[in-house]
Amino acid sequence: MRREELIQKWLDHSLSPQELEAFKQLEDYEELTKMNNALQYFKAPEVDVEAAYDTVKSTRKDTVKPTSWFKPLLRIAAILVIGLGTYMYATLPTLTTIETVAANKKLVELPDTSVVTLNAVSNLAFDKDSWQKKREVNLEGEAYFKVAKGATFSVITDSGIVTVLGTQFNVKQRDDFFEVFCYEGSVKVHHNNTDVILTPGQRYLILNGKQLQDEEENLKEPTWIHNESSFKSLPLQQVILEFERQYNVTVDAKNVDTSQIFTGNFTHTDIDLALQSITLPSQLKYQKNQNSIILKRD
């Protein structure tokens, strides 16, 4: 979730426990809470409008002059409102946001020459103006990071926070799926008040709220940046969801068991070959219908 969305949901008192944890990790968390507490004093008290009107009406005279202190008070209130508005506008983050749609990838260079490859249907946001003080990005979806050496670099997602100094790693956060894979250096993953350190070849994976054990793999970078999605012992449902993102289609799988475990890969450049790579190992058949695919039992 992007930074401004976290702040807006916090102001609306609608943060989930996971979102609240992510909000507390913001560098200016304390300043935001202090400013919000100060603004409470400027909230108008609740008034019974009808009762107040009746009172004024019953005591009103035809020739009532405004008191001498009322106009200066209005001026002071106006100055306070303008001042607060100016302060809040000046302190709002100036976010740069990059989005990708289905069947699309994007290469993004950050202000410190760090490079991010953004996978399909993903969103990356960062504050360019404060980058020298705080290297921090918000991610929804999946991205591969090559981080330049320097100060702490943080990737904030709805599921957890990934922190590094300078390394290469992949982060995937989609609904009930959260995966971090370290390719170089070391990566710290913060999830549900727990910190885990990953070294090259190690993966941290949370699926439907449960952490899955995974063997180390000797990989140099994720396969999806070379137009191929790979899966190791994951439910078929996760494969289908990624297939939909890469080909911008809808898959009807209501007649098959999507909880069956799949290990394999599919290409992003040939839809028929990709479908065969998915259906043959799973003993399924498929039927294409314009922008939708129907999966059936073999």
C-alpha positions as CSV (number, residue, x, y, z in Angstrom):
1,M,0.0,0.0,0.0
2,R,1.3,3.5,-0.9
3,R,2.4,5.9,1.9
4,E,-0.5,8.4,1.3
5,E,-3.1,5.6,1.4
6,L,-1.7,4.4,4.8
7,I,-1.9,8.0,6.1
8,Q,-5.5,8.5,4.8
9,K,-6.7,5.2,6.3
10,W,-5.0,6.2,9.6
11,L,-6.9,9.5,9.6
12,D,-10.1,7.6,8.9
13,H,-9.4,5.1,11.7
14,S,-9.8,2.2,9.2
15,L,-6.3,0.6,9.3
16,S,-6.2,-3.2,9.6
17,P,-3.7,-4.6,12.1
18,Q,-1.2,-5.3,9.3
19,E,-1.6,-1.8,7.9
20,L,-1.2,-0.3,11.3
21,E,2.1,-2.1,11.7
22,A,3.3,-0.8,8.3
23,F,2.1,2.8,9.3
24,K,4.1,2.6,12.5
25,Q,7.2,1.8,10.5
26,L,7.0,5.1,8.6
27,E,10.0,7.3,9.5
28,D,7.8,10.3,10.4
29,Y,5.3,8.3,12.4
30,E,5.9,10.2,15.6
31,E,5.6,13.6,13.8
32,L,2.3,12.6,12.2
33,T,0.8,11.5,15.5
34,K,1.9,14.6,17.2
35,M,0.5,16.9,14.5
36,N,-2.8,15.0,14.6
37,N,-3.1,15.3,18.4
38,A,-2.4,19.1,18.0
39,L,-5.1,19.4,15.4
40,Q,-7.7,17.9,17.8
41,Y,-7.8,21.3,19.6
42,F,-9.1,23.0,16.4
43,K,-12.1,20.7,16.0
44,A,-15.4,22.5,16.5
45,P,-17.6,21.2,19.4
46,E,-20.8,19.4,18.6
47,V,-23.8,21.8,18.7
48,D,-27.5,21.2,18.8
49,V,-28.3,23.5,15.9
50,E,-32.1,23.6,16.5
51,A,-31.8,24.3,20.2
52,A,-29.2,27.0,19.6
53,Y,-31.5,28.6,16.9
54,D,-34.5,28.6,19.3
55,T,-32.4,30.3,22.0
56,V,-31.1,33.0,19.7
57,K,-34.6,33.5,18.3
58,S,-36.2,33.9,21.7
59,T,-33.6,36.5,22.9
60,R,-33.1,38.4,19.6
61,K,-33.9,42.1,19.4
62,D,-34.3,44.1,16.2
63,T,-31.3,46.1,16.8
64,V,-28.5,43.9,17.9
65,K,-24.9,45.1,17.2
66,P,-22.1,42.6,16.9
67,T,-19.7,42.6,19.9
68,S,-16.4,44.3,19.5
69,W,-14.4,41.1,20.0
70,F,-16.3,39.0,17.4
71,K,-14.6,40.4,14.2
72,P,-11.0,40.1,15.5
73,L,-11.8,36.6,16.6
74,L,-12.9,35.7,13.1
75,R,-9.6,37.1,11.7
76,I,-7.6,35.0,14.2
77,A,-9.6,31.9,13.2
78,A,-9.0,32.6,9.5
79,I,-5.3,33.0,10.1
80,L,-5.1,29.7,12.0
81,V,-7.0,27.8,9.3
82,I,-4.8,29.2,6.5
83,G,-1.6,28.6,8.5
84,L,-2.6,25.0,9.2
85,G,-3.6,24.4,5.6
86,T,-0.3,25.8,4.4
87,Y,1.7,23.7,6.8
88,M,-0.1,20.5,5.9
89,Y,0.3,21.2,2.2
90,A,4.0,22.0,2.5
91,T,4.7,18.8,4.5
92,L,2.7,16.4,2.3
93,P,5.0,13.9,0.5
94,T,5.5,14.5,-3.3
95,L,5.2,10.9,-4.4
96,T,6.4,9.5,-7.7
97,T,4.2,6.6,-8.7
98,I,4.9,4.0,-11.4
99,E,2.2,1.4,-12.4
100,T,2.1,-1.6,-14.7
101,V,-0.9,-3.2,-16.3
102,A,-1.4,-6.8,-17.3
103,A,1.1,-8.3,-19.7
104,N,3.5,-5.3,-19.0
105,K,6.8,-4.9,-17.2
106,K,8.7,-1.7,-16.5
107,L,12.3,-0.8,-15.6
108,V,12.6,2.0,-13.0
109,E,15.7,3.9,-12.0
110,L,15.6,5.4,-8.5
111,P,17.4,8.7,-7.5
112,D,20.4,6.8,-6.1
113,T,20.8,4.7,-9.3
114,S,19.2,1.7,-7.7
115,V,17.2,-0.2,-10.4
116,V,13.8,-1.8,-10.0
117,T,12.1,-4.1,-12.5
118,L,8.4,-4.0,-12.0
119,N,6.3,-7.1,-12.9
120,A,2.8,-7.0,-14.4
121,V,-0.1,-5.5,-12.4
122,S,2.2,-3.8,-9.9
123,N,2.6,-0.4,-8.3
124,L,5.7,1.3,-7.0
125,A,5.8,4.7,-5.2
126,F,8.6,6.8,-3.6
127,D,9.3,10.3,-2.4
128,K,12.0,11.8,-4.7
129,D,12.4,15.0,-2.6
130,S,13.3,13.2,0.6
131,W,15.2,10.3,-1.0
132,Q,18.6,11.5,0.3
133,K,17.3,11.3,3.9
134,K,15.2,8.2,3.5
135,R,15.5,5.4,0.8
136,E,12.0,4.0,1.0
137,V,9.5,2.7,-1.5
138,N,6.0,1.4,-1.3
139,L,5.2,-1.7,-3.3
140,E,2.0,-3.4,-4.4
141,G,2.6,-6.5,-6.6
142,E,6.0,-7.8,-7.5
143,A,9.4,-6.2,-8.2
144,Y,13.1,-7.2,-8.5
145,F,15.5,-4.8,-6.8
146,K,19.1,-4.1,-7.5
147,V,19.9,-1.7,-4.7
148,A,23.0,0.6,-4.8
149,K,25.2,0.7,-1.7
150,G,24.3,3.3,0.8
151,A,22.0,4.0,3.7
152,T,19.2,1.6,4.7
153,F,16.8,0.8,1.9
154,S,13.2,-0.3,2.8
155,V,10.4,-1.8,0.8
156,I,7.0,-1.4,2.5
157,T,4.2,-3.7,1.6
158,D,0.8,-4.6,3.1
159,S,2.3,-7.9,4.4
160,G,5.6,-6.8,5.7
161,I,8.7,-4.6,5.4
162,V,11.9,-5.6,3.6
163,T,15.1,-3.8,4.7
164,V,18.6,-3.9,3.1
165,L,21.8,-1.9,2.7
166,G,22.7,-2.8,-0.8
167,T,21.8,-6.1,-2.5
168,Q,19.6,-7.9,-5.0
169,F,16.3,-9.4,-4.0
170,N,12.7,-10.0,-5.2
171,V,9.5,-9.1,-3.4
172,K,6.1,-10.4,-4.3
173,Q,3.0,-9.3,-2.3
174,R,-0.4,-10.2,-3.7
175,D,-3.5,-10.8,-1.5
176,D,-2.6,-13.7,0.7
177,F,0.8,-14.3,-0.8
178,F,4.0,-12.7,0.5
179,E,7.4,-13.9,-0.8
180,V,10.9,-12.4,-0.5
181,F,13.9,-14.1,-2.2
182,C,17.5,-12.9,-1.6
183,Y,19.9,-13.2,-4.6
184,E,22.9,-11.2,-3.2
185,G,24.0,-9.8,0.2
186,S,21.5,-10.1,3.0
187,V,17.8,-9.0,3.5
188,K,15.9,-8.4,6.6
189,V,12.1,-9.2,6.5
190,H,9.8,-7.8,9.1
191,H,6.5,-9.6,9.3
192,N,4.0,-9.8,12.2
193,N,6.5,-8.4,14.7
194,T,9.1,-10.9,13.7
195,D,12.4,-10.3,11.9
196,V,14.0,-12.8,9.6
197,I,17.4,-12.5,7.9
198,L,17.8,-14.0,4.5
199,T,21.1,-14.8,2.7
200,P,21.7,-15.6,-1.0
201,G,19.5,-18.5,-2.1
202,Q,17.0,-18.2,0.8
203,R,13.3,-17.5,0.5
204,Y,10.7,-16.2,3.0
205,L,7.2,-17.3,1.9
206,I,3.8,-16.7,3.6
207,L,0.8,-18.2,1.9
208,N,-2.7,-17.8,3.4
209,G,-1.2,-16.7,6.7
210,K,1.1,-19.7,7.0
211,Q,4.9,-19.7,6.6
212,L,6.1,-22.4,4.2
213,Q,9.4,-24.1,4.5
214,D,11.6,-23.9,1.4
215,E,14.9,-25.4,0.3
216,E,17.7,-23.0,-0.8
217,E,18.0,-22.5,-4.5
218,N,21.1,-21.4,-6.5
219,L,19.5,-18.7,-8.6
220,K,21.1,-15.4,-9.9
221,E,17.8,-13.5,-10.6
222,P,14.1,-14.2,-10.9
223,T,13.0,-15.9,-14.1
224,W,10.1,-13.6,-14.7
225,I,12.4,-10.7,-15.8
226,H,13.3,-13.0,-18.7
227,N,9.6,-13.6,-19.6
228,E,9.1,-16.9,-17.8
229,S,7.2,-17.6,-14.5
230,S,8.5,-20.4,-12.3
231,F,6.8,-22.2,-9.4
232,K,8.0,-24.7,-6.9
233,S,5.4,-26.7,-4.9
234,L,2.7,-24.0,-5.0
235,P,-1.0,-24.4,-5.4
236,L,-2.3,-24.3,-9.0
237,Q,-4.4,-21.3,-8.0
238,Q,-1.2,-19.2,-7.7
239,V,-0.1,-20.3,-11.2
240,I,-3.5,-19.4,-12.7
241,L,-3.4,-15.9,-11.1
242,E,0.1,-15.2,-12.5
243,F,-1.0,-16.5,-15.9
244,E,-3.9,-14.0,-15.9
245,R,-1.6,-11.1,-15.1
246,Q,0.9,-12.0,-17.8
247,Y,-1.6,-12.6,-20.6
248,N,-4.4,-10.2,-19.6
249,V,-7.0,-12.9,-19.7
250,T,-9.6,-14.5,-17.3
251,V,-9.3,-18.1,-16.4
252,D,-12.4,-20.1,-15.5
253,A,-11.1,-22.9,-13.2
254,K,-14.3,-23.7,-11.2
255,N,-14.4,-27.3,-12.5
256,V,-10.8,-28.2,-11.5
257,D,-9.0,-28.6,-8.2
258,T,-6.9,-25.4,-7.9
259,S,-5.4,-26.5,-4.6
260,Q,-3.3,-29.3,-6.3
261,I,0.4,-28.6,-6.0
262,F,2.3,-27.4,-9.1
263,T,6.0,-27.3,-9.9
264,G,7.1,-26.0,-13.3
265,N,7.1,-22.8,-15.4
266,F,5.4,-21.1,-18.3
267,T,6.5,-18.6,-20.9
268,H,5.1,-15.1,-21.3
269,T,5.6,-15.0,-25.1
270,D,3.3,-17.8,-26.3
271,I,-0.1,-18.3,-24.7
272,D,-0.7,-21.8,-26.2
273,L,2.7,-23.1,-25.1
274,A,2.1,-21.5,-21.7
275,L,-1.2,-23.3,-21.4
276,Q,0.3,-26.6,-22.3
277,S,3.0,-26.1,-19.7
278,I,0.3,-25.6,-17.0
279,T,-2.3,-28.1,-18.1
280,L,-0.2,-31.2,-19.1
281,P,1.5,-31.7,-15.7
282,S,-1.8,-31.1,-14.0
283,Q,-3.7,-33.5,-16.3
284,L,-6.1,-30.8,-17.5
285,K,-7.5,-29.6,-20.8
286,Y,-8.2,-26.0,-21.8
287,Q,-10.6,-24.2,-24.1
288,K,-9.9,-20.7,-25.5
289,N,-12.7,-18.2,-25.8
290,Q,-11.6,-14.7,-26.9
291,N,-10.1,-13.2,-23.7
292,S,-11.1,-16.1,-21.4
293,I,-9.7,-19.6,-20.8
294,I,-11.7,-22.5,-19.5
295,L,-9.9,-25.3,-17.7
296,K,-11.4,-28.8,-17.6
297,R,-10.4,-32.1,-16.2
298,D,-8.6,-34.3,-18.7
